[in-house]
Amino acid sequence: MLNVYFEKHIDHTKVIKDRYLYIDQPERIDFIYSMDGIPDEEVEPFFQKNNLSYTKFRPNKHPYYSVQVNHARELELLLDETYWYAAANDFYFLSFTHLLTFEQRMIKEWFFKKERIVPVIHTTEEMSFITIAHDFSGYYLFTNEDCFDTEEKVKSVFPDDGTIEFYI
């Protein structure tokens, strides 16, 4: 049995700050849930071999990839091959629509500010996105969609075959 730590977050400002997210309209996010459970390889050959449509962004020395997923099998392949990026604390983001751009911003790094290109998440009236928790140990679901407006609705997405038990 897999035990999944599940939490509904009340202090959205703190979660967004702790996750180092730049969101243009954070007030549009109604619910945040978390669930717990340095790449040196190129993933492009994998994308090409599996005919995945992708775009590569290189705003600095590290590349970002945007991959379009058309069905569940592609998503499964993609997660199997790339989810380890999150284990290295790299930026890992999943959304159903294009919510992400890269913009130049002044950011704080330890004791000084530095201008860098960062991923910026743009909220819409109805949207959901997922970011990976620290050290690959789970993930955060950011949403304002009615289909996720209660903990029960979120939990209902998971298999109900006895392999997962939620605890708080």
N, C-alpha and C positions, 0 to 999 in steps of 0.2 A: 504494500500500500504506500502511496506517495502522500506525504503530509505537505500541504500547501498553506503557508502563512498568508492570510488575507487581511487587508486593512483598508478601511475607507478613511481618507485624509480630509480633515476639516480645514487646516491652515494651508490653503493653496499657495499663498505667497511664499511660505517657507519651503514647500516641496519644490516649487519652480526654482527658487534660489538655490536650494541644495542640489538640484539636478543640473544646475548651470544652463538653464534653458532661457532663451530669448524668445518671448512670445509677444506679438504686437498688441493683442487685446486679451490679456489673461482673464478679464472679467467674463468673457464668453464661455469659459470652462466651468461647468456646473459641478462636475464630480471628478475626483481623482481616487483611484484604487491602486493598491500595490499588491502584488502576489510574488512570493519568493519560491523559488525553486533553484606585446606590440607586434600587431600583425606584421609578419615579414614575408608573406607569400602573396603572389599576385592571384587574384580570383578571376581575372578576365578570361583565361583559358577555360575555366569551368563555365562561365557565362556563355562563351562561344560554343563549347561542346554541347551544351544543353539548349542551344538556340534561345537563350534568354535575352530579351531586349533590355539594354542597359545604356546609361550615360555616365561618363567619367568626368568628375570635376576635380581640378587640381588648383584650388585657390592658394595653397601654400605647398610645402614639400610633401604633405600626405594627401593621397587621393581620397575622394568620396565617390561612392557609386550609387546611382539611382537605378533601381531595377523594376521594370514593370512585370507584374505577375498576373497571368490571365486565368489561372485555375488552381485548385487546391494542390495538385501534384507539383506544379512549379513552386508554389510556396513551400511545400515540404522539402523539396530539393534545395531551395535557397537557404532555408533555415538550417538544414543539416550541414551545409557547406560553409556558411558565413556566420552563424550565431556565435562562434568562438571569438569574433572580433570584440564582442562585449566583455569577454573574460579579460581582455587586455585594457579594459576601460576606454575603448574607442567609442566614438559616437555611433549609435545604432538606433535607427528610427524606422517604425513601420506605420504607414497610414493607408487609408483607402483612396485618398485623392492626393493631388499635389499640394501639400501644405508647406513645403520647405524651399527656402531660397538661401543663398549665401551672400552675406552683406558685411561690409567693413564697419566695425564697431570698436569703441574704446572699451576695453575690458580690464578688470582688476586681476592681476596675477601676483599672488603673495603680497608684497609690500609696495608694488608700483602698478601704474596703469600702462597699458600697451595697446596700440591699434592693431587689430587682427581681423581677418575674415572669419566669420563664424556662421554656423547654420542658424537660421531664424525661422521659427515656426509661425505660420500665419493662420489664425483661427478663422473659422467661418461660422455661420449660424447653426449648422449641423455638421459635426465632425467628431472623429475619434482618432487618437494616435497612441502609439506605444513606444516607450523608451525602456532601456534595459537598466536594471538596478545595479548597484555597486558590485563590482567583481563578478558579474554574470550570475548573481544569486537569485534573480527574479526579474520582475518587470513592473512598470507603472502604466496604467491605462488612464489617459486623459480624455475626457469626453463631455459632450453636452447633449448627447442623443438620448431620446426617451427609452430606447431599447436597453440602456444601461443605467437607468435612473434609480435603481435599487440594488442592494447587494445580492438579493435573490436572483435578479435578472442576469447579473454578471456571472454568478456561480452556475447558472443554468446552461451557460455556453460550454462548460466542461463536461466530460463524460460522466454519466451516472451509472457506472458499472462497478462501483466499490473500490476502484483503484485510487481515488482521491478523497481525502478527508480534510475539510477546512477547519481551522482552529484560529482563535483570536487571542 
